Each structure stands twice: as structure tokens, then as C-alpha cells.
């Protein structure tokens, strides 16, 4: 008897980030942020300091939370499954999520 391979379920966060509307909006905002930093040297240094602080805080937070996350992994998997089902319903009701920002803004 042949075994059937089951594809691992994507996390709901990965699915949301990969939605065309979300990813294209992120690209636009990121581009605007980068160009603004390049145009204003004083703002660039402030932003770079803030970015460094956020990276440091994030690293510490992840390292501190890792043992808790590992213990809660089964519960997180169940929550992810329910969140993915909810996202399926949202995508059905809001097809706009599957179009990039430029298509959505050109229709307005």
C-alpha cells in the first residue's frame, strides 16, 4: 500500500504576507521609506538607529519567548489551523485581496 504525503500547512502569517494586496502594499511602503531616507540624511540616521534598536529588541524577545513557544507548539498549530480556515473564508468574500495594489487603486 502506497503512503500519501501530506503537504505541511503554511502558517496563517505566511499566507497573509503572500496575499498580492498585502505584499504589493508592503513593497510600496518599503520603497517610499527607502527613498525618503535617501532624500533626507538627518532622517536617515534617526531611522537607522531606530531600525538597529528594533532588531536588538526583536532578537532578545525571540530568544526569551522561544522556550514558551516550544511548549505551546501543539496549541499554536491548532490556532493556526483555525486561522487558516478563517482566512479561506475571508479570501472568498474579499477577492480584492488577490489583486495587487496598483490594480485596486486604478479601479477607484
LINHU-V33354 format. One record per residue. N is the residue number from 0. RES is the residue in three letters. SS is DSSP state (H for helix, E for strand, L for the rest). D_CENTER is the distance of its C-alpha to the mean C-alpha in whole Angstrom. Layout:
N;RES;SS;D_CENTER, N;RES;SS;D_CENTER
//
This chain:
0;UNK;L;40, 1;UNK;L;37, 2;UNK;L;34, 3;UNK;L;30, 4;UNK;L;27, 5;UNK;L;24, 6;UNK;L;21, 7;UNK;L;18, 8;UNK;L;16, 9;UNK;L;12, 10;UNK;L;10, 11;UNK;H;9, 12;UNK;H;5, 13;UNK;H;6, 14;UNK;H;8, 15;UNK;H;6, 16;UNK;H;4, 17;UNK;L;7, 18;UNK;L;9, 19;UNK;H;12, 20;UNK;H;12, 21;UNK;H;8, 22;UNK;H;8, 23;UNK;H;12, 24;UNK;H;11, 25;UNK;H;9, 26;UNK;H;12, 27;UNK;H;15, 28;UNK;H;14, 29;UNK;H;13, 30;UNK;H;17, 31;UNK;H;18, 32;UNK;H;17, 33;UNK;H;19, 34;UNK;H;22, 35;UNK;H;23, 36;UNK;H;23, 37;UNK;H;25, 38;UNK;H;27, 39;UNK;L;28, 40;UNK;H;29, 41;UNK;H;29, 42;UNK;H;26, 43;UNK;H;24, 44;UNK;H;26, 45;UNK;H;25, 46;UNK;H;21, 47;UNK;H;21, 48;UNK;H;23, 49;UNK;H;20, 50;UNK;H;17, 51;UNK;H;20, 52;UNK;H;20, 53;UNK;H;16, 54;UNK;H;16, 55;UNK;H;19, 56;UNK;H;18, 57;UNK;H;15, 58;UNK;H;17, 59;UNK;H;20, 60;UNK;H;18, 61;UNK;H;16, 62;UNK;H;20, 63;UNK;H;21, 64;UNK;H;19, 65;UNK;H;19, 66;UNK;H;23, 67;UNK;H;22, 68;UNK;H;18, 69;UNK;H;21, 70;UNK;H;23, 71;UNK;L;21, 72;UNK;H;20, 73;UNK;H;22, 74;UNK;H;21, 75;UNK;H;17, 76;UNK;H;17, 77;UNK;H;19, 78;UNK;H;17, 79;UNK;H;14, 80;UNK;H;17, 81;UNK;H;18, 82;UNK;H;14, 83;UNK;H;14, 84;UNK;H;17, 85;UNK;H;16, 86;UNK;H;14, 87;UNK;H;16, 88;UNK;H;19, 89;UNK;H;16, 90;UNK;H;16, 91;UNK;H;20, 92;UNK;H;21, 93;UNK;L;18, 94;UNK;H;19, 95;UNK;H;18, 96;UNK;H;14, 97;UNK;H;15, 98;UNK;L;17, 99;UNK;L;15, 100;UNK;H;16, 101;UNK;H;19, 102;UNK;H;21, 103;UNK;H;20, 104;UNK;H;21, 105;UNK;H;24, 106;UNK;H;25, 107;UNK;L;25
//
